[in-house]
Amino acid sequence: MKTWILLRGLTRESRHWGDFPESFRQADPGARVLTIDFPGNGVLHRSASSADVREMAGHCRAELARRGVAPPYDVLAMSLGAMVAVAWAHAYPGEVRRCVLINTSLRPFSPYYRRLRPSNYLPLLKLAVFGGSAAEWEARIFSATSRLRAETSEVLKDWVAFRDEYPVTRKNAWRQLCAAARYRAPAAKPAASLLLLASRNDALVDARCSQALADAWNCPIRMHPRAGHDLPLDDPRWVIEQVRSWIGTGDGG
């Protein structure tokens, strides 16, 4: 059975995928679709987050072993989760068959001011230093990550409820941010088949980060003209269509 592993980004948990995992599964009825939370997020919010992307990859491997799910795996991941997918594919090439990397950025391929757009520095610093209510946190995250969702009230209501139930501590958020900032990918492309998906309208991470990675590793990239950073939230159908097309043409291994 084909197994897809879905990995989210900084301080996000499995529920932030919304309906996407089920839609993804329906598009590939023979596949198993699983989500994993990193320590410090979601059901693991009481655990200490790792400040090392490679340790996060090790957590994914251990969690799948605990569930009795054997490789090979296909991984669809965004942002910090995509960094974890790259580290995993490099360290254990026999385990990861395909990677779909969404709106990620990697050292040494992009400078820091593209990996996190400067317009986010002050708002995020204020929240990190002075804190804020769940509603304030989630409203800021939504404004930075979505461009196409009209039903903001429902999305925000869900996100605030997630944060209230499984709060991510400022210490864990900082450790995850440090992990993302410190991770340096190897120069060589991983053995897994790679597809990059990016959003031209991403207000958090410059889309040129994905383009730089595609150029360096000579792998296909598909660019959404209007969506924000949270591409599976803004246009899930487009994401699914790109993945299906990639695999259908044989480029996806």
C-alpha positions in Angstrom: 0.0 0.0 0.0 1.2 3.5 -0.9 1.7 5.6 2.2 1.6 9.4 2.2 3.0 11.2 5.2 1.8 14.8 5.7 3.9 17.3 7.7 2.9 20.8 8.7 5.1 23.8 9.5 6.1 26.0 12.5 3.8 25.6 15.6 1.1 23.9 13.4 -0.5 20.6 14.1 -2.4 17.9 12.2 -5.8 19.6 12.6 -4.5 22.6 10.7 -4.7 20.5 7.5 -8.5 20.8 7.7 -10.2 18.6 5.1 -7.1 18.3 3.0 -6.0 14.8 4.1 -9.3 13.3 3.3 -9.5 15.1 -0.1 -6.0 13.9 -0.9 -6.9 10.3 0.1 -10.1 10.4 -2.1 -7.9 11.5 -5.1 -5.8 8.4 -4.6 -8.1 5.7 -3.1 -5.4 3.0 -2.9 -3.2 5.2 -0.7 -3.0 5.5 3.1 -2.7 9.2 4.2 -1.2 9.8 7.7 -0.4 13.0 9.6 2.3 13.4 12.3 2.6 16.1 14.9 6.1 17.3 15.9 6.9 17.4 19.7 5.5 20.7 21.1 2.6 20.8 18.7 -0.9 19.3 18.8 -1.3 16.2 20.9 2.4 16.5 21.8 2.1 20.1 23.0 3.4 19.1 26.5 6.6 17.7 25.0 9.7 19.8 24.4 10.2 20.8 20.8 13.5 19.9 19.2 15.8 22.7 18.0 17.2 20.3 15.3 15.4 19.5 12.1 17.2 16.1 11.9 15.8 15.2 15.3 12.3 16.0 14.0 12.9 13.6 11.2 14.0 11.0 13.7 10.7 11.6 15.6 8.7 10.9 12.4 10.6 7.6 11.8 10.0 6.5 15.4 6.3 7.5 15.3 5.8 5.5 12.1 7.6 2.5 13.6 5.3 2.8 16.7 2.3 2.7 14.4 3.7 -0.3 12.6 3.9 1.6 9.2 6.8 0.4 7.1 8.6 2.3 4.4 8.8 3.4 1.7 7.0 6.6 2.3 5.8 9.5 0.1 6.0 12.8 2.0 4.0 15.9 1.3 5.2 18.7 3.6 5.2 22.5 3.9 7.5 25.1 5.3 9.4 23.6 8.4 7.8 20.2 7.6 9.4 20.3 4.2 12.8 20.9 5.8 12.2 17.8 7.9 11.3 15.9 4.8 14.6 16.9 3.1 16.6 15.9 6.1 14.8 12.6 6.3 15.3 11.8 2.6 19.0 12.7 2.8 19.7 10.6 5.9 17.5 7.6 4.9 17.2 7.5 1.1 15.7 4.0 1.1 12.8 5.2 3.2 11.5 8.2 1.3 10.5 7.6 -2.2 8.8 10.9 -3.1 8.8 14.4 -1.6 6.4 17.2 -2.4 7.8 20.4 -0.8 5.4 23.3 -0.3 6.6 26.9 0.2 9.8 26.0 1.9 13.2 27.7 2.1 16.6 26.2 2.8 20.1 27.4 3.6 22.4 27.8 1.8 20.2 28.4 -1.3 18.4 31.5 -0.1 19.3 34.5 2.1 17.5 35.1 5.4 15.5 38.1 4.2 13.8 35.9 1.6 13.4 32.9 3.9 11.3 35.1 6.2 10.0 38.3 4.6 11.1 41.4 6.6 7.5 42.6 7.0 6.9 39.8 9.5 9.9 40.5 11.8 8.3 43.2 14.0 4.8 41.6 14.4 6.2 38.2 15.2 8.8 39.6 17.6 6.1 41.5 19.5 4.1 38.3 19.9 7.1 36.3 20.9 8.3 38.8 23.5 5.1 40.1 24.9 2.7 37.2 24.1 -0.9 37.6 23.1 -4.2 35.9 23.3 -5.0 32.9 21.2 -7.1 35.0 18.9 -4.3 37.6 18.4 -1.8 34.8 17.6 -4.1 33.1 15.1 -5.3 36.3 13.4 -1.6 37.2 12.8 -0.8 33.8 11.5 -3.8 33.8 9.2 -3.0 37.2 7.8 0.5 36.1 7.0 -0.4 32.7 5.5 -3.7 32.9 3.6 -4.7 35.0 0.6 -7.7 33.2 -1.0 -9.8 32.0 1.9 -13.0 34.1 2.2 -14.5 32.3 5.2 -11.9 33.7 7.6 -14.2 33.6 10.6 -14.7 29.8 10.5 -11.0 29.1 9.9 -10.0 31.4 12.7 -12.6 30.0 15.1 -11.1 26.5 14.5 -7.5 27.7 14.9 -8.2 29.5 18.1 -10.0 26.4 19.5 -6.9 24.3 18.5 -4.6 26.7 20.3 -6.8 26.8 23.4 -6.9 23.0 23.6 -3.3 22.3 22.7 -1.3 25.6 23.3 2.2 25.9 21.9 4.4 27.5 24.5 6.6 30.4 23.5 9.7 28.3 24.4 8.6 25.6 22.0 7.8 28.1 19.3 11.2 29.6 19.7 12.9 26.2 19.5 11.1 25.3 16.3 12.0 28.7 14.8 15.7 28.1 15.8 15.5 24.6 14.2 14.3 26.2 10.9 16.8 29.0 11.0 19.8 26.7 11.8 19.1 23.8 9.4 21.5 23.7 6.4 20.6 21.3 3.7 23.3 19.3 1.9 24.3 20.7 -1.5 23.3 17.5 -3.3 19.8 16.7 -4.1 18.2 13.8 -2.1 17.7 10.5 -3.9 13.9 10.8 -3.6 11.9 12.2 -6.5 11.1 15.9 -5.7 8.3 18.3 -6.7 8.3 21.9 -5.4 5.0 23.8 -5.1 5.2 27.5 -4.3 2.9 30.5 -4.1 3.8 33.8 -5.8 1.6 35.6 -3.3 3.3 34.1 -0.2 3.6 36.9 2.4 5.8 34.8 4.8 8.4 33.1 2.6 9.5 34.6 -0.7 8.6 32.2 -3.6 12.2 32.7 -5.0 13.3 30.4 -2.2 11.5 27.5 -3.9 12.8 28.6 -7.3 16.4 28.7 -6.1 16.0 25.2 -4.7 14.5 23.9 -8.0 17.4 25.5 -9.9 20.0 24.0 -7.6 18.6 20.5 -7.6 17.2 20.5 -11.1 13.7 19.4 -10.0 10.2 20.5 -11.3 8.4 23.4 -9.7 4.8 24.5 -10.1 4.0 28.1 -9.1 0.5 29.2 -7.9 -0.2 32.7 -9.1 -2.4 33.9 -6.2 -2.3 31.7 -3.2 -0.6 32.5 0.1 1.9 30.5 2.2 -0.7 27.9 3.4 -1.3 26.6 -0.1 -3.2 23.5 1.0 -5.6 25.8 2.8 -6.0 28.4 0.0 -6.3 26.0 -3.0 -6.3 22.3 -2.0 -7.6 21.2 -5.3 -4.7 22.8 -7.2 -2.2 21.0 -4.9 -3.8 17.7 -5.4 -3.9 18.2 -9.2 -0.2 19.1 -9.3 0.7 16.0 -7.4 -1.4 13.7 -9.5 -0.1 15.2 -12.7 3.5 14.9 -11.5 3.1 11.2 -10.7 1.0 10.5 -13.8 3.7 11.8 -16.1 6.3 9.6 -14.6 8.4 12.5 -13.2 7.3 11.5 -9.7 9.1 8.1 -9.8 
